Amino acid sequence: MNLEYRRFIGNYREGLRQAWCDFCAAMAGKYPLGPNTQFIGISYDDPLIADENRYIYDMCLPVNEVSCIHIHRIPAGDYACYEFHDRLENLITGFNRLFALWMPFCGYDLDDRPCLELYRSGLDDTGRIHLEICVPLRK
């Protein structure tokens, strides 16, 4: 899978929402986007231990043709996916359920590919979002 991305470095609560708006506007000027367009996020830092003002996060859009230098090439493979439908500030709970409660007992190891956040909706009026947290696995 090829993902065109734009990197965000900063505080999730203070700048990520605007960064997503800017990214979506830039992608809409470049590609035909519709209601079924899949947006993907890649988080690189654990908010429990990282500096909250230096989080690294990539906003991504799957693309068929590579037309820029900001491309992630994600190899195919197995993923464990956790459906999350809650307030955005509770997203860390979804990651913790996968990593702390499920991974130690699942019989798989964490693979080197990135964890993906597959967005199924934007934020609703109550601050809830629907997405899947996908963790790469290997036997």
N, C-alpha and C positions, 0 to 999 in steps of 0.2 A: 504494500500500500504506500502510495506517495502522498505526503502531507505537506502542503505549502503552509509555512508558519511565520508568525511574528513573535518575537521574544519580549516578555515583560519582566522587568526586575524592579521589585519594590514591595510595598505593603498591599496584600490582597484587599483589605478593607478600604484602603484609601485610593487605589488607582486602577484596580483590575477591571471594574465595571466599565469605566471610560475607555480603557484599553480595548476591551471586547467591542464596544460600540465603534471605535475607530477602525479596528480590524474588519468588522463586518461591513462597514461602509467602503473600505478599500477593496475588499473582495467582491462586493456588489458592483463596483466599477470595473472589475476585471473579468468576472464570470457571471453567467446567469444563475442567480440564486432563487430558490423557491421555498415553499413551506416544508418540503421534505429534505432540504439541504442539511447534511450532517456536519456539525461542528464538533471538534475534538480538542480537548485540553490535555496537556502533559505537564504535571507538576514534578519538580525536581527536588524539592525540599520538604522535610518533615516539620510542620509548624510547631511541633512540641519541642524541637531543639534548635531550629534555625533562627537566625536574626530576622525578625518580622519585617524589617525594612529592606531586606535583600533577597526575598523569595524569588526564585527563577521559575518562570511558567511560560509555556509556549501555547499560543492560540493557533489552532490548525484547521485547515480545510482540505479534505481529500481532493486530489486532482489527478486527471488521467495523463496529462502531458506535463513534463517538467519544463517550466518556462522561466524559472528564476533560480537564484542560488540558495534561497532559504527553503530547502526541501529536506524532510525526514523521509527516509526509505525504511519502512517498518516491515521486516520479514513476516511471513505468515507463521502461525503456530497456535498453540492452545492458550486460552485465557480463561480465568475464573472471573465471572461478572457478577457484581452486586448491584441490584436495582435500588437507587436512592431517590426518594421523593419526599423532601423535607426542606427546611430552611437552610440556606447556604452556609451559615455559620456552624451547622451541625455536620458538614461534610467530613470533617476529621473523624467523626464517629463511624461513618461508613468505612473509611480506610482502616480504622482500628479494628473493626469487626472482621474484615478480611485478613489483615496481617496478624493480629494477636489471637483471634478466636478460631479462625478457620485454617489458616496456613499451617500451624504446627501439627494438625491432625489429618491433613488432606492426602498425604502420601506423595505430594509433588514438591519440587523446589522452585524457588523464584528464578525466572529466566532473566537474561540480560536486556531484553527488549524493554521499552518504557511502559509504565502503567499509563492507561488511557482513560480519559473521562469522555464518554460518548453522550453528548447533550441531546436530550429528547424534547426539551422545551427551554424557553428563557425563564427568567424570574417572573412569577405571577404577582398579583397585587399584595399578597401576604408575605412575599419574600421566599416562597418555596420554589424549588426547581426540580425537574425530573431528569435524571441522568443515570448512566451505568458506569460504575467504577470497574475497570477491566485490568486484572493483574496477570502478567505473562507467566506461564508455567512451563516446566520441563520435568520429565520423569527422572 
